[in-house]
Amino acid sequence: MIDHILLDVIGAIREALEAALLEQQAVEERFQVDVFLGDVSFETSYSLPGEQNPPRVRADLSLEWPTWSQSAYRSWSIGESPAERPELVVEVALRLQRLATVPDPAVVLAALNGSVPHIAGEPLERSGPTIEQVYEADQAVPASAIEVSYQGTYRLEEGVLEDPEKIDAQVAGLARWIASGLVRLADLDLPCLPADDPEASG
């Protein structure tokens, strides 16, 4: 079994999201390595329980472990003192999709109540909302979607490197915020298009 702090973070986030009663989207998890730069990235998606396919609301979470963090972690693991502690770039995107009309961004942002997620006590920064429309060949009405993204860094301090079990407490709040955000978006009274598979549920 590979023992690595990155895998500990991934495992803790999975457990926290499931403890928040969210369901992982099938075939929506990716672990990738940039063969040129050496950066490692992990992506996963979760939705509310009982959602159809595709879900109306979805959270996409990504972690990026840059090459310099790997070097710093290796230095620490062999007893050296790295100049900086390793850190991960964290991005959370809350997505409201399958909409029959283009949503008002102000309404969506108001539903999120101006709150931002935190990880290890550090707030993530919100970017401007992104709106998209997808035209399918067999549909007269385009499907609209809106996505609100938050990004920040998760710095792995000495105490966490020595005791990875502390990660659980540091990511639990992030998972609860994601679950709350998805519930708020799902409660919006916006017209939606039917799911691809009406019978599908979590």
QUIPE-V76742 format. One record per helix or strand of 2 or more residues. SS is the DSSP state (~ for helix, > for strand). FROM is the first residue (numbers start at 0). TO is the last residue. If there is no record, write none. Layout:
ss->SS from->FROM to->TO
ss->SS from->FROM to->TO
This chain:
ss->~ from->4 to->18
ss->> from->21 to->23
ss->> from->29 to->32
ss->> from->39 to->47
ss->> from->56 to->64
ss->~ from->66 to->76
ss->> from->86 to->98
ss->~ from->104 to->110
ss->> from->117 to->118
ss->> from->121 to->122
ss->> from->124 to->125
ss->> from->129 to->133
ss->> from->142 to->154
ss->~ from->157 to->161
ss->~ from->163 to->185
